[in-house]
Amino acid sequence: MAYDFSKLKNNVKKTEEWLTRELSTIRTGRATSAILDSVRVESYGTKVPLNHVAGVSTEDAKTIRVTPWEKNQIGEIRKAIEDANLGLSLAADDQGLRVIFPDLTIERRDALKRVVNGKLEEARVTLRGHRDETWSDIQEKEKIKEISKDDRFRLKEEMEKIIKDGNTQLEEMGERKEKEISQ
């Protein structure tokens, strides 16, 4: 009997996407506009994402340019970025704001690596949960005689291969981010 692993594969893919998003918000020495994705700006009484009130672009390796659609919003944008406590320097000019990425200290690099490892472990735990859920389903199908004992062992091997491949992907993502932080 063929078992449908599409749910497990989909969950592994979602976990990888989640880790990608989480790692993109961790600041390295290089400027990336993704770090500002979590910033919410007060605009006409409601909090909205920064990219709804301003254009965000990378100027160079250490600078992001934030150009508000309305010049009177510069103060609110500045306050929102400062409140986000991202460890970035801000400089206002007539066009908008410059967000400057200071060089990372050794201590800060170590702290960021710990954050990366924490996110990586969180993703691994999620994968283990998906594996356990799938394994329980396979065992249940054997109990109600939908699959044989031999099929159960074959399906377990196939499930473990999917999880192993997912873990390998997660590890590679973590290693790339740590390397990026170390540079």
C-alpha positions as CSV (number, residue, x, y, z in Angstrom):
1,M,0.0,0.0,0.0
2,A,1.3,3.5,-0.9
3,Y,1.2,6.0,1.9
4,D,0.6,9.7,1.2
5,F,3.6,11.6,2.5
6,S,2.5,14.9,0.8
7,K,1.3,16.4,4.2
8,L,4.7,15.6,5.8
9,K,6.6,17.0,2.8
10,N,4.4,20.1,2.9
11,N,5.1,20.6,6.6
12,V,8.8,20.2,6.1
13,K,8.7,22.8,3.3
14,K,6.7,25.2,5.6
15,T,9.3,24.7,8.4
16,E,12.1,25.5,5.9
17,E,10.2,28.7,4.8
18,W,9.6,29.7,8.4
19,L,13.3,29.4,9.2
20,T,14.3,31.3,6.1
21,R,12.0,34.2,7.2
22,E,13.3,34.1,10.8
23,L,17.0,34.1,9.7
24,S,16.4,37.0,7.3
25,T,15.4,39.2,10.3
26,I,18.7,38.5,12.1
27,R,21.0,41.4,11.4
28,T,24.5,40.8,10.1
29,G,27.1,43.3,9.1
30,R,25.5,43.6,5.7
31,A,22.5,45.9,5.0
32,T,19.3,44.1,4.1
33,S,15.8,45.6,3.9
34,A,14.3,42.4,5.3
35,I,15.4,43.5,8.8
36,L,12.8,46.3,8.7
37,D,9.9,43.9,7.8
38,S,8.8,43.7,11.4
39,V,8.7,47.5,11.9
40,R,5.2,48.9,12.3
41,V,4.6,52.6,11.9
42,E,1.8,54.7,13.4
43,S,0.0,56.2,10.5
44,Y,-3.4,58.0,10.8
45,G,-4.2,56.2,14.0
46,T,-3.2,52.6,13.0
47,K,0.0,50.7,13.0
48,V,1.0,49.6,9.5
49,P,4.1,47.9,8.1
50,L,6.9,50.3,7.2
51,N,6.7,49.4,3.5
52,H,3.1,50.7,3.4
53,V,4.2,54.2,4.3
54,A,7.7,54.4,2.7
55,G,9.9,53.0,0.0
56,V,12.7,50.8,1.4
57,S,15.8,50.2,-0.6
58,T,19.4,49.2,-0.1
59,E,21.8,52.0,-0.8
60,D,25.1,50.2,-0.2
61,A,26.5,47.3,1.9
62,K,26.0,49.3,5.2
63,T,23.0,51.6,4.4
64,I,19.3,51.3,3.8
65,R,17.3,54.2,2.4
66,V,13.8,54.8,3.7
67,T,11.9,57.3,1.6
68,P,8.4,58.1,3.1
69,W,5.5,58.7,0.7
70,E,4.6,61.7,2.8
71,K,7.4,63.8,4.3
72,N,5.5,64.5,7.5
73,Q,5.8,60.8,8.4
74,I,9.6,60.9,8.9
75,G,9.2,61.4,12.7
76,E,6.9,58.5,13.1
77,I,9.1,56.2,10.9
78,R,12.2,57.2,12.9
79,K,10.3,56.5,16.2
80,A,9.1,53.1,15.0
81,I,12.6,52.0,13.9
82,E,14.1,53.2,17.2
83,D,11.4,51.4,19.1
84,A,12.1,48.2,17.2
85,N,15.5,48.1,19.0
86,L,17.4,46.6,16.1
87,G,20.8,48.1,17.0
88,L,20.8,50.3,13.9
89,S,21.8,54.0,13.6
90,L,19.5,56.5,11.9
91,A,20.3,59.7,10.1
92,A,17.6,62.0,8.7
93,D,18.0,64.1,5.6
94,D,15.7,66.0,3.2
95,Q,14.7,62.7,1.3
96,G,13.9,60.6,4.3
97,L,16.0,58.4,6.6
98,R,19.2,56.5,6.2
99,V,19.4,53.4,8.3
100,I,23.1,52.6,9.0
101,F,24.4,49.2,10.0
102,P,27.3,49.6,12.4
103,D,30.1,47.0,12.4
104,L,29.4,44.0,14.7
105,T,31.4,43.4,17.8
106,I,32.7,39.9,18.6
107,E,30.2,39.7,21.5
108,R,27.3,40.7,19.3
109,R,28.4,38.2,16.6
110,D,28.4,35.5,19.3
111,A,25.0,36.6,20.5
112,L,23.6,36.5,17.0
113,K,25.0,33.0,16.5
114,R,23.2,31.9,19.6
115,V,20.0,33.3,18.2
116,V,20.5,31.5,14.9
117,N,21.1,28.2,16.8
118,G,17.9,28.8,18.9
119,K,15.9,29.3,15.7
120,L,17.5,26.3,14.2
121,E,16.6,24.1,17.2
122,E,13.0,25.4,17.1
123,A,12.8,24.3,13.5
124,R,14.2,20.9,14.4
125,V,11.7,20.4,17.2
126,T,8.9,21.3,14.7
127,L,10.2,18.7,12.3
128,R,10.3,16.1,15.1
129,G,6.7,16.9,15.9
130,H,5.7,16.3,12.2
131,R,7.7,13.1,12.2
132,D,6.0,11.9,15.3
133,E,2.6,12.8,13.9
134,T,3.2,10.9,10.7
135,W,4.7,7.9,12.6
136,S,1.5,7.7,14.8
137,D,-0.6,7.8,11.7
138,I,1.4,4.9,10.1
139,Q,1.1,2.8,13.3
140,E,-2.6,3.5,13.4
141,K,-3.1,2.3,9.9
142,E,-1.2,-0.9,10.8
143,K,-3.5,-1.4,13.8
144,I,-6.6,-1.2,11.7
145,K,-5.0,-3.5,9.1
146,E,-4.8,-1.0,6.3
147,I,-1.0,-1.7,6.0
148,S,1.1,-4.7,6.8
149,K,4.0,-4.9,9.3
150,D,6.5,-5.0,6.4
151,D,4.9,-1.9,4.9
152,R,5.1,-0.1,8.3
153,F,8.9,-0.6,8.3
154,R,9.3,0.5,4.7
155,L,7.2,3.5,5.3
156,K,9.2,4.4,8.5
157,E,12.4,4.3,6.4
158,E,10.8,6.6,3.8
159,M,9.5,9.0,6.5
160,E,13.0,9.1,8.1
161,K,14.6,9.9,4.8
162,I,12.2,12.9,4.3
163,I,12.9,14.2,7.8
164,K,16.7,13.6,7.3
165,D,16.6,15.6,4.1
166,G,14.6,18.4,5.8
167,N,17.1,18.5,8.7
168,T,20.0,18.7,6.2
169,Q,18.4,21.7,4.6
170,L,17.8,23.4,7.9
171,E,21.5,22.7,8.9
172,E,22.7,24.2,5.7
173,M,20.6,27.3,6.2
174,G,22.0,27.7,9.7
175,E,25.6,27.3,8.6
176,R,25.1,29.9,5.8
177,K,23.7,32.4,8.3
178,E,26.5,31.8,10.8
179,K,29.1,32.2,8.1
180,E,27.4,35.5,7.0
181,I,27.5,36.7,10.7
182,S,31.2,35.8,11.0
183,Q,32.3,37.8,7.9
